[in-house]
Amino acid sequence: MKLASYVADGKDCFGVVIGDGVVTLNQRLPRYADLRAALGGEGLADIRRAVEGAKADHKLADVRLKPAIPNPEKILCAGINYRAHAAETGRELPKQPSMFIRLANTLVGHEGELIRPSVSQHFDFEGELALVIGRGGRHIPAERALEHIAGYTCFVDGSVRDYQKFSVTSGKNFPGTGPLGPWIVTTDEIPDPTRLTLTTRLNGAEMQKSGTDLLIYSVPQIIAFCSDFTPLSPGDVIATGTPDGVGHRRTPPLWMKPGDMLEVEISGIGTLRSRVVDERVS
């Protein structure tokens, strides 16, 4: 299934993408306030039953997609998790997953505005595979970790490099710099997250391309590590890192600018598209 959060007829909705339309679940499953709430417990089973034989309520073209999970409790991101990216940055391989945290107000939906902050022009792209937790837990063993995933989606870790030099937290947390979507594809359609291909394009030109089998720390290892230092909850988003090809390691550096179109495509999931705009300063 493809699970989506969106605005239709002026209302916040969640539902399932079927073909070129969406089946809205707010009325069909009123006990769930939103998609995050529906991911826990028996929610996914309830969703499957609710959409069986259902016809689309809206065309995809008529709704505005929000971040796949608009309100995650936690957004955890792995840094330097592809060997080729570690090599291009001159960094040593991390001895354990190197995680940082993003805030929910950084998230952007599909076809949304990726905001270049007014204080910097060093705005870089990082295309990533992200997973969404379906079953929470603490001290999750790696061999059971895949059982805790609801599904997978595309993510852009928009990075303000001059701020990141002295503070990863600041460089990764400007509002509107983290596109997430366009939807979540459930794990029954992606049983093995190592068999995907990630491609990042800027204005149609390929910037990054890698198989997800080249992660330094696998999806199960990242989940296990994160669950050791914080309890994971349904709807939590974990980004798994970016491959080589980022803008600041090119010669000359390639920074995103207003008017650019950024796309992150992952096989089996889809394409997340964002328009780069300047921050509006009042």
C-alpha positions in Angstrom: 0.0 0.0 0.0 0.9 3.6 -0.5 -0.1 5.6 2.6 -0.4 9.4 2.3 -1.1 12.5 4.3 -2.7 15.4 2.3 -5.1 18.3 2.2 -8.4 17.8 0.3 -11.3 20.2 0.2 -9.4 22.3 2.8 -9.2 19.5 5.3 -6.3 17.5 6.6 -6.7 13.9 5.5 -4.9 10.6 5.4 -5.5 7.7 3.1 -4.3 5.2 0.5 -3.1 6.0 -3.0 -4.7 3.7 -5.6 -3.8 4.4 -9.2 -4.2 8.2 -9.8 -6.5 8.7 -6.9 -6.7 8.5 -3.1 -9.1 6.7 -0.8 -9.6 9.0 2.2 -9.8 7.2 5.6 -10.8 9.9 8.0 -14.5 9.0 7.8 -13.9 5.3 7.3 -11.6 5.0 10.3 -12.6 7.8 12.6 -10.8 6.3 15.6 -7.5 7.3 14.1 -6.8 11.0 14.1 -4.2 10.9 11.5 -1.7 8.6 9.7 0.7 8.5 12.6 -2.0 7.3 14.9 -3.1 4.6 12.4 0.4 3.1 12.1 0.4 1.6 15.6 -1.4 -1.5 16.9 -3.8 -3.0 14.4 -4.0 0.2 12.3 -2.5 -1.2 9.1 -4.8 -4.2 9.2 -7.7 -1.8 9.7 -6.6 0.3 6.7 -6.3 -2.8 4.5 -9.9 -3.8 5.3 -11.2 -0.3 4.9 -9.8 0.2 1.4 -10.8 -3.3 0.1 -13.0 -2.6 -3.0 -13.1 1.1 -2.2 -13.1 3.7 -5.0 -11.0 6.8 -4.9 -12.5 9.8 -3.2 -10.2 12.3 -4.9 -7.8 12.4 -7.8 -4.2 12.8 -6.7 -4.0 15.9 -8.9 -6.7 17.5 -6.8 -5.1 17.1 -3.4 -2.0 18.7 -1.8 0.4 16.2 -0.4 1.8 16.9 3.0 4.9 15.3 4.4 4.2 11.6 4.5 4.2 11.8 8.3 3.5 15.5 9.1 3.9 15.2 12.9 6.5 12.6 13.8 7.5 12.5 17.4 11.1 12.0 16.3 13.1 12.4 13.1 16.5 10.6 13.5 19.1 10.9 10.7 22.2 8.9 10.0 25.3 10.8 8.9 28.2 9.5 6.8 26.5 6.1 6.1 27.8 5.3 2.6 31.4 4.5 2.1 31.7 6.6 -1.1 30.2 9.6 0.8 32.7 9.1 3.6 35.5 9.1 1.1 34.4 12.2 -0.7 34.1 14.1 2.6 37.5 12.8 3.8 35.8 11.4 6.9 36.7 8.1 8.7 34.1 5.4 8.7 32.0 5.8 11.8 32.5 3.2 14.5 28.8 3.1 15.1 25.8 4.8 13.5 26.3 8.6 13.6 22.9 10.0 14.4 21.5 13.5 14.6 18.0 14.8 15.2 15.7 16.9 13.0 12.7 18.9 14.0 9.2 18.4 12.6 9.0 22.0 11.3 11.8 21.2 8.8 9.5 18.8 6.9 8.0 19.6 3.4 5.5 17.7 1.3 5.8 16.4 -2.3 5.8 19.3 -4.8 6.3 21.7 -1.9 8.8 24.5 -1.4 12.3 23.7 -0.3 13.3 26.9 1.5 16.8 28.3 1.1 17.4 30.3 4.3 18.1 34.0 4.1 21.3 33.7 6.1 23.2 31.4 3.7 23.6 30.6 0.0 25.5 27.3 0.8 22.3 25.2 0.5 23.0 21.6 -0.4 21.0 18.4 -1.3 21.2 14.9 0.2 18.8 12.3 -1.2 18.0 9.5 1.3 15.9 6.5 2.0 13.8 6.9 5.1 11.9 4.4 7.1 8.8 4.9 9.2 8.3 3.0 12.4 5.1 1.0 12.8 5.7 -0.9 16.0 7.6 1.0 18.7 10.0 -0.5 21.2 13.2 -0.1 23.1 16.4 -2.2 22.8 15.1 -3.8 19.6 17.5 -6.5 18.4 18.8 -6.1 14.9 17.5 -9.5 13.8 13.9 -8.4 14.7 14.2 -4.7 13.6 12.5 -5.1 10.2 9.3 -6.2 12.0 9.1 -2.7 13.6 8.9 -0.9 10.2 5.6 0.3 8.7 7.1 1.3 5.4 9.6 3.4 3.5 9.7 6.8 1.8 12.0 9.3 0.2 13.7 12.1 2.1 15.8 15.2 1.4 18.3 16.2 4.1 18.6 19.8 2.9 21.9 21.0 4.5 23.1 24.6 5.2 26.8 23.8 5.0 28.4 26.9 6.5 26.2 26.5 9.6 26.8 22.8 9.6 30.6 23.3 9.9 30.2 24.6 13.4 26.9 23.0 14.4 25.3 19.9 12.8 22.0 20.7 14.7 21.8 24.2 13.2 22.9 23.2 9.7 20.2 20.5 9.5 17.3 22.3 11.1 16.3 25.3 9.2 12.5 25.3 8.6 11.3 23.8 5.3 14.6 22.0 4.4 13.4 18.4 4.8 11.1 17.1 2.0 9.5 13.7 3.0 7.3 11.7 0.7 5.5 11.5 -1.6 4.0 8.7 0.4 4.9 5.6 2.5 5.2 2.3 0.8 4.4 -0.5 3.2 6.9 -3.3 3.9 4.9 -6.0 2.2 5.8 -4.3 -1.1 9.5 -3.7 0.0 10.5 -6.8 2.0 14.2 -6.1 1.5 15.3 -2.5 1.8 18.8 -3.4 0.5 17.5 -4.0 -3.0 16.5 -0.4 -3.9 18.2 2.2 -6.1 18.3 5.9 -5.0 18.8 8.7 -7.5 18.9 12.4 -6.9 18.5 14.9 -9.8 18.9 18.6 -9.8 17.1 20.3 -12.7 17.0 17.0 -14.4 20.7 16.3 -14.1 21.7 13.2 -12.1 23.7 14.1 -9.0 23.6 11.0 -6.9 22.9 7.3 -7.7 23.5 4.3 -5.4 22.1 1.0 -4.4 20.9 0.9 -0.8 23.0 -2.2 -0.3 26.0 0.1 0.0 25.0 1.5 3.4 27.7 1.2 6.0 25.2 0.5 8.8 22.1 -1.4 7.6 18.5 -0.5 8.3 18.2 -3.1 11.1 21.5 -1.9 12.7 20.3 1.7 12.7 17.0 0.8 14.3 18.7 -1.3 17.0 21.2 1.5 17.7 18.5 4.2 17.9 16.2 2.1 20.1 19.0 1.7 22.6 19.2 5.4 23.3 15.5 6.4 22.9 12.2 4.5 22.8 10.9 4.3 19.2 7.2 5.1 18.6 4.8 4.6 15.6 5.4 7.3 13.1 9.0 8.0 14.0 11.1 8.7 10.9 14.6 7.4 10.5 16.7 8.6 7.5 19.5 6.3 6.6 22.1 8.6 5.1 23.1 9.9 1.7 25.5 8.5 -1.0 28.3 10.5 -2.7 27.6 13.3 -5.1 26.6 16.1 -2.8 27.0 19.6 -4.0 29.6 20.9 -1.5 32.1 18.2 -2.6 31.9 19.1 -6.3 34.4 21.4 -8.1 33.3 24.1 -8.0 30.7 23.5 -5.3 27.1 23.3 -6.5 24.6 25.0 -4.3 20.8 24.9 -4.7 19.3 28.2 -5.7 15.7 29.6 -6.1 14.0 28.2 -9.2 15.8 24.8 -9.0 13.9 21.6 -9.1 15.2 18.7 -6.9 14.0 15.2 -7.3 14.8 12.1 -5.2 13.7 8.9 -6.8 13.8 5.5 -5.1 12.9 2.3 -6.9 9.7 0.7 -5.6 8.7 4.0 -3.8 8.4 6.8 -6.3 9.8 10.3 -6.9 9.8 13.2 -4.3 9.9 16.5 -6.1 10.6 19.9 -4.5 10.9 23.5 -5.8 13.7 25.6 -4.3 12.6 29.1 -3.1 14.2 31.8 -1.0 13.0 32.3 2.5 10.5 35.1 2.7 11.7 37.6 5.3 9.1 40.1 6.5 
